[in-house]
């Protein structure tokens, strides 16, 4: 599944993303694809999840 979200925090373990359309769920720390570039708190991003778990995903785009 692919979800739109907003970066809520950037930590040494990864990037947490807030999903307003999913009752403001926040992901576990995620990695970003190498082509995404520099990210900042508040950036809108697209995240692909490989299962129904919020820790099994990758940030694939910034918009």
N, C-alpha and C positions, 0 to 999 in steps of 0.2 A: 504494500500500500504506500501511497505517496501523500504526505500531509504538508500543508503550509503552516509555518510557525514563526516565532520571533525569538531571537537569542536572549535568554534571560541571564546567563552567566557564562564566563569563560574561566575554566579551572585547569590546573595542571593535568587532571585526569581526562579532560575533554570539555565539550561544549554542551550546555544544557539548553534545551529549546522548549519554550512555552507554546502550547497549542490552544488558542482561544476557542476554536470551534469544537474542542473536546473537553469542555468544562474546565479550561485552564490547566489541563494536565501538563506536567513538566517531565521531560525525558530524563533518563539516566545520562551521564556524560557520553557524548557521541564524538566521533571523529568526523572531519570534513574531507571530502575528496580533494586531491591535490590541485585541481583546476579552479577551485572555488576562490582562492586567494585569501586576503586578510579579512577577518570577520570582527565585528564589534558588537557589544551588547546593544540590543535594539534593532539589529539588522533583520529584515524579513528573509526567510530561507525556505527551501523545499527540502524535505527529508524523506528518503525512501527507507521503509522498514521491511526486513526480510522475513519477519514473522509477526505475530500479534504482541510481542514483547517490546516495551518502550526502550530497551537497551540494545536491541538488535537492529540498529539503523545507521545511516550515513547521510550527512548533509551533502546534497548534490548540486545546489544552486543558491545564489544570493540574488534577490531582486528588490 
